[in-house]
Amino acid sequence: MHSSSLSSSSVEFHQHRIALGWYHGLMAGPHRGLYTWGNDNYGELGRGGSAECKTPQLIPELESEKIFDVAAGSYHSLAVIRGGVLAWGKNDFGQLGLRNNVDRNKPELIHGSTFIAVAAGYQHSMALTTGNKLYTWGSNSGGQLGFEDGVDRDRPQLVENMPSSIIAIEAGCNHCFAVTSRGELYSWGRNLFGQLGLRDIKSQHNLTVMPFRNSIRELKRKQGMDSLNTT
């Protein structure tokens, strides 16, 4: 899970040093810089070329940048730096958030971004702000952006009517998860195989609380009863 935050906060920040796409990888350097390797058909390695790379190589433009979080979609990449979020790679559904559908083979700053944590799915992206607000963009074919209209977005858009206490996010192929500071787990998006954990296979564009907290509570209650029965 990708967690907040860059600024001082009561929430512990777990930096993601590494992320894996379908055929490429990203790794933040021990102090600064970002290394990429693997397939580069759509510029997902961010070094301006299109040749695959079999060993981690530094992105020259990011050599002096402190990398706070990274995410990899199928063929696109995201990285959080002090100045915002950089995006590059395939952009056919606007998953780079750069206000068009043009692929990029070098990192480009998402306009106006103040994000501190990112996640990437197959053809969509999501991010948290310093105020724990959630933004999504890219493909919305399964409701994974949190909007019922099924319309793709080529720039970050705020997801309304959601908890203000989200502290961690993650993206699957066409579905998403968010964790609140209360330990609630929300899921939404495509659900053909029950991947939302909502006891059905109905896709959801609304953020829906997974029922596992109640299940854990019930399990603890039963364990307590079992303990009493064995004494």
C-alpha positions in Angstrom: 0.0 0.0 0.0 1.2 3.5 -0.8 0.8 5.7 2.2 1.0 9.4 3.1 2.8 11.7 3.8 5.8 13.9 2.8 5.0 16.5 5.4 5.1 16.1 9.2 2.2 13.8 10.1 1.0 11.4 12.8 0.8 8.8 10.1 3.9 6.7 9.5 5.0 6.9 5.9 6.1 3.7 4.3 8.2 4.7 1.3 7.8 2.4 -1.8 11.3 1.9 -3.0 10.3 -0.4 -5.8 7.4 -0.9 -8.2 6.8 -3.5 -10.9 4.7 -3.1 -14.2 3.9 -5.8 -16.6 7.4 -5.9 -18.1 9.4 -3.1 -16.4 10.6 -2.1 -12.9 11.3 1.0 -11.0 13.6 1.4 -7.9 14.4 4.6 -6.0 18.0 5.0 -5.2 19.3 4.7 -1.6 19.5 8.5 -1.3 18.5 10.1 -4.6 17.7 9.1 -8.2 15.5 6.6 -9.8 16.5 3.4 -11.6 14.4 1.6 -14.3 14.8 -1.6 -16.3 12.9 -4.0 -18.5 10.7 -3.4 -21.5 10.5 0.1 -23.0 8.0 -0.1 -25.9 6.1 3.0 -24.7 8.8 5.0 -22.9 8.0 3.4 -19.5 11.7 3.4 -18.6 11.8 7.2 -18.8 15.2 7.6 -20.5 14.1 8.9 -23.9 14.6 5.7 -25.8 12.6 2.6 -26.8 15.1 -0.2 -26.2 14.7 -2.8 -23.4 17.2 -2.7 -20.6 18.4 -5.8 -18.8 19.9 -4.1 -15.8 18.8 -1.1 -13.6 19.8 2.2 -15.1 19.6 5.7 -13.7 17.2 8.2 -15.3 19.6 11.1 -15.9 17.0 13.9 -15.3 16.3 12.4 -11.8 19.8 11.8 -10.7 19.7 14.6 -8.0 16.0 14.1 -7.1 14.8 12.6 -3.8 12.2 10.0 -4.7 9.4 9.6 -2.1 7.1 7.1 -3.7 6.9 5.1 -7.0 4.2 3.2 -8.9 4.1 1.2 -12.1 1.1 0.5 -14.2 1.0 -1.9 -17.1 3.1 0.3 -19.3 3.4 3.6 -17.4 5.3 4.9 -14.4 4.8 7.4 -11.6 7.2 8.9 -9.1 6.7 11.4 -6.3 9.3 14.1 -5.9 9.4 17.2 -3.7 7.7 19.3 -6.5 4.9 16.9 -7.2 4.3 13.8 -9.3 6.2 12.8 -12.5 4.6 10.6 -15.1 5.8 8.8 -18.2 5.1 5.8 -20.5 1.9 4.8 -22.3 -0.9 7.3 -22.2 -3.7 6.0 -24.4 -6.3 6.5 -21.7 -4.8 9.6 -20.1 -3.3 7.5 -17.3 -0.3 9.9 -17.2 -2.6 12.8 -16.1 -1.0 15.2 -18.6 -4.2 16.5 -20.2 -3.8 14.5 -23.4 -3.3 11.0 -24.7 0.3 11.3 -26.0 2.9 8.8 -24.7 6.0 10.2 -23.0 9.4 8.6 -22.9 10.8 11.0 -20.3 9.3 12.0 -16.9 7.0 15.0 -17.0 5.4 16.8 -14.1 1.7 16.5 -13.7 0.3 20.1 -13.8 -0.6 21.5 -10.4 0.0 18.2 -8.5 0.5 18.3 -4.8 0.4 14.5 -4.3 2.4 12.6 -1.8 1.5 9.0 -2.6 0.6 7.3 -5.9 -0.7 4.0 -7.2 -1.1 2.7 -10.8 -3.3 0.1 -12.3 -3.5 -1.4 -15.8 -4.6 1.9 -17.5 -5.4 4.2 -14.6 -3.7 6.0 -11.8 -4.5 7.4 -8.3 -2.9 9.7 -5.8 -3.3 11.1 -2.3 -2.8 14.8 -1.4 -1.3 16.3 1.7 -4.9 16.7 2.9 -5.6 13.0 2.4 -7.9 13.7 -0.6 -8.0 11.1 -3.4 -7.6 11.9 -7.1 -7.9 9.4 -9.9 -7.4 9.5 -13.7 -7.0 7.3 -16.8 -9.4 4.5 -17.9 -12.7 4.3 -16.1 -14.0 1.2 -18.0 -14.9 -0.6 -14.8 -15.7 2.3 -12.5 -12.1 2.2 -11.1 -11.9 6.0 -11.0 -14.8 6.2 -8.6 -17.2 7.8 -11.1 -20.3 6.2 -12.4 -20.2 7.8 -15.9 -17.7 5.4 -17.4 -15.8 8.3 -18.9 -12.0 8.3 -18.9 -10.0 11.2 -17.5 -6.8 12.6 -18.9 -6.1 14.7 -15.8 -6.4 14.1 -12.0 -10.0 14.5 -10.7 -11.1 14.7 -7.1 -13.2 11.7 -5.9 -16.0 13.3 -3.9 -18.0 11.8 -1.0 -15.2 9.8 0.5 -13.7 9.5 3.9 -11.2 12.3 4.8 -9.1 9.9 6.8 -7.6 7.9 3.9 -3.9 7.1 4.6 -3.0 4.5 2.0 -4.0 3.5 -1.5 -3.4 0.7 -4.0 -4.5 -0.2 -7.5 -5.1 -3.5 -9.2 -5.7 -4.1 -12.9 -9.1 -2.3 -13.0 -9.9 -1.9 -9.3 -8.7 0.2 -6.4 -8.3 0.0 -2.6 -8.0 2.7 0.1 -7.3 2.3 3.8 -8.5 4.8 6.4 -6.8 5.7 9.7 -9.6 3.7 11.5 -8.6 0.6 9.7 -11.4 0.5 7.2 -10.7 -0.9 3.8 -12.6 0.5 0.8 -12.7 -1.1 -2.6 -14.2 -0.2 -6.0 -13.9 -0.9 -9.7 -14.3 -4.0 -11.8 -15.3 -7.1 -9.8 -15.7 -10.0 -12.2 -13.9 -12.5 -9.9 -14.8 -11.0 -6.5 -11.6 -9.0 -6.3 -13.3 -6.2 -4.4 -13.9 -8.6 -1.5 -17.6 -7.6 -1.2 -19.1 -11.1 -1.3 -20.4 -10.7 -4.9 -19.1 -10.1 -8.4 -20.9 -6.8 -9.1 -18.6 -4.0 -10.2 -18.8 -0.8 -8.2 -18.0 2.8 -8.9 -18.8 3.8 -5.3 -16.2 3.4 -2.6 -17.5 0.5 -0.5 -16.3 -0.7 2.8 -15.1 -4.3 2.8 -16.7 -6.5 5.5 -13.5 -7.9 6.8 -13.5 -5.7 10.0 -16.7 -7.2 11.2 -15.4 -10.7 10.3 -12.3 -10.0 12.4 -14.4 -8.8 15.3 -16.6 -11.9 15.1 -13.5 -14.2 14.9 -12.0 -12.5 18.0 -15.3 -13.0 19.8 -15.4 -16.6 18.9 -11.8 -17.1 20.0 -12.7 -15.5 23.3 -15.6 -17.9 23.7 -13.5 -20.9 22.8 -10.9 -19.8 25.5 -13.6 -19.7 28.1 -15.0 -23.1 27.1 -11.5 -24.7 27.5 -10.8 -23.3 31.0 
